[in-house]
Amino acid sequence: MPYLIDTNLLIYALSGNASAAVLSQIDSAIADNAHFSVITRMELLGWSGHTPDSRRATEALLMQLTEISLTPAIVEAVIAIRT
């Protein structure tokens, strides 16, 4: 089963603050076809503090992962979980 990687984990990795062990786990997840949500894309790329280099690094990382779009079924499932 593929992993769904959270925005905060990717921020941690991209910031250079992740330990070697965490980076190794992320690399393993990527090798296992990890996923991220379209919301993560919006959160990461919508950050106004990017430099050209940090934006390129973020885009390169996201290209290694599979994006999950928000379908009506996903939206309804999230609503059900949260209520």
Buried (B, 14 or more C-beta within 10 A) or exposed (E): EEBBBEBEBBBBBBEEEBEEEEEEBBEEBBEEEBBBBEEBBEBBEEEEEBEEEBBEBBEEBBEBBEEBEEEEEEEEEEEEEEE
